[in-house]
């Protein structure tokens, strides 16, 4: 027998602009308390009828911030990247006045694997937007109050192990994110570079990938923009097409009419939302990820990002004997320092067992006198 739904009590009040606002509660007292709290906020000058979203106010703040600071183009991209990757997916579409500390906790939980410096940037930028909301009498206080980064130490991007690569490919095979993973894992392309690939960029006869553009998703245009300028001059490059990419994309090309390798249903390039939806296929298959409500078997016991696929590719190339100079060109690094950092990290990992033996031998010699 179906249980009867509890009746909710509703009260209302007229806002200063003449519209009516309603307040629900399990009891009349609860509903009236909500109404009285709204009256107090109005008395203090707050606009409780303001429907500005976090994303809308973030766009305004970011434009003002960049104009005041006169930021370099790459710094602008980095700042927008923090919003696009870590803040807007959680808060972007929510009304400023409805965002609670619990929403901030959820956002911090989703980025808990990141370094302390990245988490600090996320909190600082988020709080800056809420500060602007306070200045404009939208909210009385920021939900970021007393929130702190959860990471104690910076966490370096780590390459996936062979077993993790196999698990990732197995978990996503047959889904629309699978070709994207294969391309990034075996070519080292950046996320935006892979998203910007067109079929005309792929020379199947000579098995060459021509990297000529990327897709960027600035806050002011979440639909995305095609950027032919690329991140650096070194980003324009030719990458040999691995057998994995060649065999997969040759079949994919037969099934599509879009000019883009990765695209939406209507054939256009991926927007920020459509890319997030596609990458969600990976997150839903990650243990501890947002799989609730989705009929998906979560089998991945590790977290993975698109950038990690690129880092894994570079590490595997170096492990297979590629020189740092060759890897620098293929990765599109403008500075050899970045490539050498990956090389040094790999060599340190490889030498760790031998280093441990040396330490053990030294300790034994000291103990024996």
N, C-alpha and C positions, 0 to 999 in steps of 0.2 A: 504494500500500500504506500502510495507516494505521500511524503511528509508535506504538510501545509507550509508554504513560505511565510515567514514572519512578516507582519505588516510593519512598514516603516512610517514614522511620523515626519511630516514635512511642514516647515514654517518658512516664511519669506520676509523680505524687506525690500524697500525701494532704494536703489543706489542714487548717488548725486546726479548721474546723467539721465535719470528717469526710468532706467530699466529695472526689472525685478530680478532678484537673486534668491534661489531656493536653498534650504539647508535641510538635510535628512538626518534622522537619528533613530535608534532603536526605541527611544522613549521621547516624550515631549521635552523633557528636561535636557536631554542630550542635544536635540535639534536646536533648542533655544540657546544653549551654551555656545553652539557654533555661530548662531546669528549674533549673539552679544559680542563674541570675539571679533567678528567682522565689523561690528559697529565701532568697537574700540580702535581697530586699525584705521577706519575711515576718519575717526576723530583725531588720530595722530597724523593724518595726511596721506595715508597709503591708498593707492588705487587698486582696490581688490577686484575690480572688473577688468583689469589689464590682461590681455591675452597674448602678449608678446612671448614668443618662444625663445628658448635659450639660443638656438641657432641664429635667429634674427638679431638678437642683441650681440651675440658673438661676432657676427659679421660687421656690425657697426663699430664695436670696440676694436676689432682687428684693423679696420681701415684707419681709424684714428691713431692707433698705436704705431702702425707702419708709417703714417704721414709724419708723426711727431719724431720718431726715432730715425727716420731716413735710412731704413735698413737696407743692407745689401740684398740683391735678388736671392741668393742662396739662403740667407738668413730668413727672408720672408717665406721661402718654400719650406724651410725647416719648422718655422713657427706654425704655418698652416698645416704641416704634416702632423704635428702634435694634436691639433684640433681634429683633423680628419680621421686619424687612426685611433685615438684614445678617448676623446671627449665627446664629439658629436654622435658617435654610434649609440651612446648611452643617454645623452641629455638633449641632443639637437632638436628633436621634435616636441619636447615637453614644454609646457608653459612655465615661465620663470617662477611664478607664484605657487606652482604646484610641486616644485622640486623639493624633496625632503632630504635630511641627512642620510636616510637609508639608500637613496639613489646614488649619493656620493660614495657610500660604502660599497655598493655594487660595482661602481666604476673602478674603485681602487682594487677590488677583488679581481676584476678582469685584467688589471695590469700589474698584479702582485709579482709576476715573474720578471718584470722589467727592473732595470737598475734604479737605485735611489735617486740619482740625478734626473732620470726621465720622469719618475713619479713626482718629483718636486716640481718639474716644469708643468706637468699636467695640473697639479693642485694650484700652482701660482696663476696659470692662465685661467683656470676655472674660477678661482676666487676673484680675479680681476673683472670678469664678466658680471659676477654677482655684486661686486662693489659698485659697478655702474648701475645695476638694477636698484641698489640701495639709494644711490645718489638721485635716481629718478623716481623715488618713492613707490617702486613696484613691490619691494619686499622690505621688512624691517631689519632682517639680519641674514647673513649668508649661511647656507646649509653646510658650507665647508669649514665652519668654525670648529677649531680644535682637531681637525683632521690632519693626519701626518702620514708620510710615506711608510709603507710596511717593509720595504727592503732595507737591510742593514748595510749591504755591500753591493757595489756595482756588479752586475752579472753580464759577462761577455757572451756574445752570440756564439753558440757552439754548433759545430757541424753535426748533422745527423749521422748516426752509425749506419753501417750497411743494413743491420737488422731493422732499424727504424725506417730507413728508406723503403725497404721491402714491405713493412707493415703499413706505411702510409699509402703506397701504391696499391696494395691489396685492398685496403679499406675504402679507397675512393674509385677503384676501377669501375667503369660503367657509368660514372656520374659526369656532369659537365665540368667539374673542376679538375678531373683527371688529366686532360690534355694540357691544361695550364701548369700543373705540377710537373709533368714530364718535361715540358719545354724549359721551365726555370731550373729544374734539377739537373738537366743535361746541357744547358747552354749558358747558365750563369746570368741570365737577363734580370734586370731590375723589374719590379712589379709593373711600373708604368710602361717600361719598354716592351714587355711581353703583351700588355694590354693594347699597345699601339701597333702591334704587328699586323701588316696587311699581307694578303696572299702574294702580291707583287714583290714583296720583300724576300720571298723564299725562292731561291734558285734550286729547284729539285734536280735539274740536270747535273749541276756541279756540286750540289749538296752544300749550299752556302746560305746563311742567314744574314741579310743586310739590315743592320740596326740603324734606322734613320729617323725615328720619331718616338715620342712617348706620350702617354695620356696623363694629364695632371688633373687633380680634383680640388681646386681652391674653394675656400668657404663661400666665396661670392658666386660660385657656379658649380653646384654639386653634380650637375649633369656631366661636367668634365670638359676639358679642352685638349685638342690635338696640338702638341708642342713639337715643332720641327727643329727648334733650336737645341734641344737636348740639354742634359745637365752640364756637360763639359764638352770640349772639342773631342776629347778622347772617347766620348760615348759613341761617336759615329765609327762603326767598325764592322768587320766581316767575321762571322763565327762559323766554323765548320759544323755542318749538321750531323749530329750523331745518328747512328742507325735507329735508336729508339724514337727520336723526333721525326726522322724521315719516314719511317713506316707508319707511324701514328697519324701524322698530318697529311700524308698522301691520301689516306682513307677519309680523314675529316674533310678535306677539300671537296671530295665527291658528294658530300652530304649538305653542303651549304651554298647559298647564293650571295652571302654577305662578302664585302670586300675585306672585312676584318677577320682575323683568325679566331679571336675571342669576341663575342658579340651578344647583344640582347636578342630577344625573339624577333624583333622587327629588323634586325641586321645592322643596327648602329653600334658604335663602340660602347664599352661598358661605362655606365655612370658609377658614381661612388656607391650608390645604393645597390646597384646590380652586382658590382664586384663584391660588396660585403655579403650579399645574399649567396653568391657563388662560393666564397671562402667559408661561409657558414656551414657548408657541407663537411668541411674538415673539422670545424669546431663541434658540430653535432656528433661526430664520431670519436671525439676525445673524451676520455673518462674524466668526469668532473666538469665537462662543458655544458652548454645550454641545451641539452638534449631533452629536457622535460617537455612532454607534450608532443614529441616527434617520435615516430615509430622507427627509430634508428638504433642499431646495435653499436654502442660505444666500445671500441676495441683498442684505441690508441692510448697508451699510458704515458704519453709525453706531449708537451705543448709544441706547436710548430707554427712559424710565421712565414710569409712569402719571402722575406729577406733571408731567412734561414736556409731556404732552398738554394739561393744564390751563394751563400757562404759555404754550404755543403759542396756545391759544384766546384768552387775554387779549391777547396781542401782536397777533393778527390783528384783534381788535375795535378796538384802539387805532389800528392801521394803517388801518382802514376809517372812521376819523373819530369813533369813540365817545369821549365825554368821560371823563376819569378817574373822575368821580363816578358815571356810569352803569356803568362797568366795575367799580367798587368794589362796587356793589349786586349786580350779576349774579354776581360772583366770590364774594360772601359774605365779603369782607374786613372785619374789625372796625375796622381802622385804614386811613385813606387813604394812610398812608406806604407800605404794601406795594404798592398800586396805582400810586402815583406812582413807586415804584422801577422798576416794569415800564415805565411811560410814559417815564421819563428814559432808561432803557436803550435803548428803541426809538428815541427821538429822537436819541440819541448815534450810533446805528448809521446812521440816515438822513443825518445831517449829516457823517459821516466823510469822504466824498469831497470835499465843499465845504471842510471844514476842511483836508484835505490840500492843496487848491489854494492856500489862503491861506498855508499854511506854505511851499509851494514859491515863491510869489510873494515872500514876505518874505525867504527865503534868497537869491533872485535879486537883490533890491534891495540886500541887504547886500554881496553879491559884486560887484555893479556899482559899489558906492560911491555 
